[in-house]
Amino acid sequence: MRILVDGRITIVIADIEMPGSMGGLALARRVRETWPHIAVIVASGNRLPLPDELPEDSEFLAKPFSRERLLSLIAHAGATSRG
């Protein structure tokens, strides 16, 4: 969270299952609430999030994914990011 404060980050990619005290969905929601201009992609290879679990204007990336799919989502997120 500390590195998001400086304003240079434009996209966050989080896995649903992350080590530590905050999971990927909670991180995605926090980013969306605090920095709405940052694009958010949530990934997982273990489960699909329910529609109401993903923050508004975020993307889901199912694992395994291709390099092309990841780059496509990043390009789309960059083109539609708020700010």
MDTraj code that builds the backbone (N, CA, C; nanometers):
import mdtraj as md
import numpy as np

residues = "MET ARG ILE LEU VAL ASP GLY ARG ILE THR ILE VAL ILE ALA ASP ILE GLU MET PRO GLY SER MET GLY GLY LEU ALA LEU ALA ARG ARG VAL ARG GLU THR TRP PRO HIS ILE ALA VAL ILE VAL ALA SER GLY ASN ARG LEU PRO LEU PRO ASP GLU LEU PRO GLU ASP SER GLU PHE LEU ALA LYS PRO PHE SER ARG GLU ARG LEU LEU SER LEU ILE ALA HIS ALA GLY ALA THR SER ARG GLY".split()
xyz = np.array([
    [0.0831, -0.1192, 0.0000],
    [0.0000, 0.0000, 0.0000],
    [0.0873, 0.1254, 0.0000],
    [0.2017, 0.1169, 0.0661],
    [0.2888, 0.2352, 0.0749],
    [0.3357, 0.2826, -0.0619],
    [0.3644, 0.1906, -0.1528],
    [0.4162, 0.2340, -0.2825],
    [0.3077, 0.2942, -0.3716],
    [0.1813, 0.2725, -0.3388],
    [0.0732, 0.3313, -0.4174],
    [0.0552, 0.4795, -0.3877],
    [0.1021, 0.5234, -0.2747],
    [0.0811, 0.6613, -0.2309],
    [0.1527, 0.7621, -0.3200],
    [0.2684, 0.7252, -0.3752],
    [0.3466, 0.8233, -0.4513],
    [0.2848, 0.8605, -0.5855],
    [0.1847, 0.7851, -0.6316],
    [0.1111, 0.8231, -0.7508],
    [0.1689, 0.7751, -0.8824],
    [0.2772, 0.6994, -0.8789],
    [0.3378, 0.6534, -1.0047],
    [0.2809, 0.5218, -1.0545],
    [0.2113, 0.4486, -0.9694],
    [0.1538, 0.3199, -1.0076],
    [0.0235, 0.3447, -1.0839],
    [0.0076, 0.2783, -1.1991],
    [-0.1134, 0.2959, -1.2793],
    [-0.1982, 0.1703, -1.2890],
    [-0.1408, 0.0561, -1.2482],
    [-0.2149, -0.0696, -1.2535],
    [-0.1685, -0.1609, -1.1402],
    [-0.2638, -0.2317, -1.0816],
    [-0.2336, -0.3309, -0.9780],
    [-0.2894, -0.4641, -1.0251],
    [-0.2038, -0.5672, -1.0202],
    [-0.2462, -0.7035, -1.0496],
    [-0.2306, -0.7825, -0.9203],
    [-0.3403, -0.8362, -0.8716],
    [-0.3398, -0.9081, -0.7435],
    [-0.3971, -1.0470, -0.7611],
    [-0.3362, -1.1440, -0.6942],
    [-0.3913, -1.2784, -0.6919],
    [-0.4926, -1.2855, -0.5780],
    [-0.6011, -1.3577, -0.5979],
    [-0.7018, -1.3707, -0.4926],
    [-0.6390, -1.4242, -0.3650],
    [-0.5518, -1.5241, -0.3794],
    [-0.4876, -1.5851, -0.2630],
    [-0.3452, -1.5334, -0.2513],
    [-0.3249, -1.4370, -0.1644],
    [-0.1927, -1.3784, -0.1425],
    [-0.1511, -1.4022, 0.0015],
    [-0.0211, -1.4130, 0.0245],
    [0.0248, -1.4273, 0.1626],
    [0.0063, -1.2963, 0.2381],
    [-0.0002, -1.3043, 0.3680],
    [-0.0117, -1.1836, 0.4488],
    [-0.1529, -1.1628, 0.4994],
    [-0.1740, -1.0452, 0.5513],
    [-0.3005, -1.0165, 0.6181],
    [-0.4118, -0.9725, 0.5233],
    [-0.3790, -0.9396, 0.3990],
    [-0.4806, -0.8908, 0.3062],
    [-0.4817, -0.9769, 0.1803],
    [-0.5952, -1.0352, 0.1485],
    [-0.6095, -1.1123, 0.0257],
    [-0.6222, -1.0207, -0.0952],
    [-0.6165, -1.0794, -0.2120],
    [-0.6209, -1.0026, -0.3354],
    [-0.7504, -0.9272, -0.3584],
    [-0.8629, -0.9866, -0.3200],
    [-0.9905, -0.9161, -0.3380],
    [-1.0006, -0.7955, -0.2454],
    [-0.9544, -0.8105, -0.1226],
    [-0.9548, -0.6966, -0.0295],
    [-0.8604, -0.5873, -0.0802],
    [-0.7442, -0.6274, -0.1309],
    [-0.6505, -0.5293, -0.1872],
    [-0.7135, -0.4579, -0.3055],
    [-0.7785, -0.5324, -0.3932],
    [-0.8422, -0.4722, -0.5098],
    [-0.9494, -0.3708, -0.4685],
    [-1.0300, -0.4057, -0.3691],
    [-1.1334, -0.3123, -0.3216],
    [-1.0703, -0.1869, -0.2605],
    [-0.9657, -0.2061, -0.1807],
    [-0.8977, -0.0916, -0.1170],
    [-0.8379, 0.0012, -0.2223],
    [-0.7735, -0.0576, -0.3227],
    [-0.7152, 0.0239, -0.4301],
    [-0.8254, 0.1014, -0.5011],
    [-0.9343, 0.0342, -0.5340],
    [-1.0444, 0.1006, -0.6049],
    [-1.1028, 0.2150, -0.5220],
    [-1.1188, 0.1949, -0.3917],
    [-1.1761, 0.2980, -0.3053],
    [-1.0812, 0.4148, -0.2834],
    [-0.9531, 0.3858, -0.2679],
    [-0.8562, 0.4894, -0.2316],
    [-0.7950, 0.5582, -0.3530],
    [-0.7676, 0.4825, -0.4567],
    [-0.7043, 0.5349, -0.5779],
    [-0.7856, 0.4927, -0.6993],
    [-0.9006, 0.5547, -0.7236],
    [-0.9894, 0.5099, -0.8313],
    [-0.9283, 0.5200, -0.9708],
    [-0.8205, 0.5963, -0.9857],
    [-0.7558, 0.6082, -1.1165],
    [-0.6652, 0.4898, -1.1493],
    [-0.6331, 0.4057, -1.0510],
    [-0.5465, 0.2898, -1.0734],
    [-0.6301, 0.1739, -1.1273],
    [-0.5856, 0.1168, -1.2379],
    [-0.6528, 0.0007, -1.2958],
    [-0.6266, -0.1215, -1.2074],
    [-0.7252, -0.2113, -1.2001],
    [-0.7150, -0.3286, -1.1137],
    [-0.7460, -0.4551, -1.1929],
    [-0.6542, -0.5519, -1.1836],
    [-0.6742, -0.6851, -1.2401],
    [-0.6573, -0.7842, -1.1262],
    [-0.7560, -0.8731, -1.1111],
    [-0.7513, -0.9771, -1.0078],
    [-0.7359, -1.1112, -1.0788],
    [-0.6400, -1.1905, -1.0327],
    [-0.6122, -1.3194, -1.0955],
    [-0.6301, -1.4338, -0.9968],
    [-0.6575, -1.5522, -1.0510],
    [-0.6610, -1.6726, -0.9676],
    [-0.6602, -1.7960, -1.0559],
    [-0.5981, -1.8984, -1.0051],
    [-0.6020, -2.0279, -1.0699],
    [-0.6815, -2.1279, -0.9895],
    [-0.7317, -2.0827, -0.8745],
    [-0.8021, -2.1736, -0.7841],
    [-0.9521, -2.1534, -0.7776],
    [-0.9966, -2.0307, -0.8002],
    [-1.1411, -2.0082, -0.7923],
    [-1.1820, -1.8845, -0.8723],
    [-1.3069, -1.8862, -0.9126],
    [-1.3636, -1.7705, -0.9799],
    [-1.4303, -1.6825, -0.8752],
    [-1.4064, -1.5527, -0.8803],
    [-1.4748, -1.4656, -0.7851],
    [-1.6216, -1.4502, -0.8233],
    [-1.7045, -1.4315, -0.7244],
    [-1.8442, -1.3997, -0.7503],
    [-1.8500, -1.2586, -0.8087],
    [-1.9502, -1.2285, -0.8915],
    [-1.9559, -1.0956, -0.9541],
    [-1.9494, -0.9796, -0.8545],
    [-2.0116, -0.9958, -0.7376],
    [-2.0114, -0.8855, -0.6415],
    [-1.8819, -0.8780, -0.5599],
    [-1.7909, -0.9736, -0.5786],
    [-1.6626, -0.9697, -0.5082],
    [-1.5606, -0.8804, -0.5781],
    [-1.5727, -0.8665, -0.7083],
    [-1.4785, -0.7831, -0.7835],
    [-1.5179, -0.6365, -0.7720],
    [-1.4209, -0.5499, -0.7519],
    [-1.4531, -0.4070, -0.7491],
    [-1.5048, -0.3608, -0.8851],
    [-1.5812, -0.2568, -0.8844],
    [-1.6309, -0.1978, -1.0078],
    [-1.5135, -0.1614, -1.0978],
    [-1.5311, -0.1808, -1.2270],
    [-1.4305, -0.1464, -1.3276],
    [-1.2991, -0.2214, -1.3107],
    [-1.3047, -0.3427, -1.2576],
    [-1.1847, -0.4253, -1.2494],
    [-1.2006, -0.5423, -1.3459],
    [-1.0920, -0.6124, -1.3694],
    [-1.0915, -0.7270, -1.4599],
    [-1.0499, -0.8515, -1.3834],
    [-1.0989, -0.9676, -1.4299],
    [-1.0556, -1.0943, -1.3729],
    [-0.9720, -1.1674, -1.4758],
    [-0.8622, -1.2270, -1.4305],
    [-0.7704, -1.3008, -1.5162],
    [-0.7565, -1.4424, -1.4607],
    [-0.8106, -1.5400, -1.5330],
    [-0.8037, -1.6792, -1.4889],
    [-0.6681, -1.7392, -1.5261],
    [-0.6101, -1.8125, -1.4307],
    [-0.4841, -1.8825, -1.4559],
    [-0.5150, -2.0250, -1.5004],
    [-0.4353, -2.0833, -1.5829],
    [-0.3203, -2.0218, -1.6496],
    [-0.3680, -1.9275, -1.7594],
    [-0.2910, -1.8268, -1.7860],
    [-0.3257, -1.7313, -1.8903],
    [-0.2073, -1.7163, -1.9847],
    [-0.2394, -1.6723, -2.1040],
    [-0.1347, -1.6510, -2.2033],
    [-0.0759, -1.5111, -2.1867],
    [0.0418, -1.4960, -2.2358],
    [0.1073, -1.3648, -2.2360],
    [0.0197, -1.2636, -2.3103],
    [-0.0395, -1.3077, -2.4202],
    [-0.1237, -1.2191, -2.5010],
    [-0.2464, -1.1724, -2.4228],
    [-0.3078, -1.2643, -2.3457],
    [-0.4255, -1.2271, -2.2653],
    [-0.3878, -1.1246, -2.1588],
    [-0.2756, -1.1471, -2.0915],
    [-0.2294, -1.0528, -1.9900],
    [-0.2014, -0.9165, -2.0525],
    [-0.1293, -0.9135, -2.1630],
    [-0.0976, -0.7856, -2.2276],
    [-0.2230, -0.7149, -2.2777],
    [-0.3200, -0.7927, -2.3247],
    [-0.4464, -0.7347, -2.3694],
    [-0.5204, -0.6670, -2.2535],
    [-0.5260, -0.7345, -2.1389],
    [-0.5915, -0.6755, -2.0217],
    [-0.5176, -0.5513, -1.9727],
    [-0.3858, -0.5564, -1.9735],
    [-0.3074, -0.4401, -1.9317],
    [-0.3323, -0.3227, -2.0258],
    [-0.3326, -0.3488, -2.1554],
    [-0.3578, -0.2419, -2.2523],
    [-0.4981, -0.1853, -2.2358],
    [-0.5960, -0.2731, -2.2164],
    [-0.7342, -0.2274, -2.1952],
    [-0.7458, -0.1470, -2.0676],
    [-0.6827, -0.1971, -1.9619],
    [-0.6876, -0.1261, -1.8334],
    [-0.6228, 0.0114, -1.8440],
    [-0.5123, 0.0196, -1.9142],
    [-0.4452, 0.1473, -1.9320],
    [-0.5273, 0.2460, -2.0131],
    [-0.5986, 0.1936, -2.1127],
    [-0.6809, 0.2797, -2.1973],
    [-0.8049, 0.3294, -2.1266],
    [-0.8520, 0.2527, -2.0291],
    [-0.9775, 0.2900, -1.9611],
    [-0.9578, 0.3345, -1.8183],
    [-0.8311, 0.3390, -1.7718],
    [-0.8110, 0.3785, -1.6323],
    [-0.8574, 0.5218, -1.6115],
    [-0.9066, 0.5442, -1.4927],
    [-0.9625, 0.6754, -1.4599],
    [-0.8520, 0.7703, -1.4174],
    [-0.8752, 0.8951, -1.4351],
    [-0.7773, 0.9920, -1.3891],
    [-0.7471, 1.0832, -1.4941],
])
top = md.Topology()
chain = top.add_chain()
for i, resn in enumerate(residues, 1):
    res = top.add_residue(resn, chain, resSeq=i)
    for name in ("N", "CA", "C"):
        top.add_atom(name, md.element.get_by_symbol(name[0]), res)
traj = md.Trajectory(xyz[None], top)
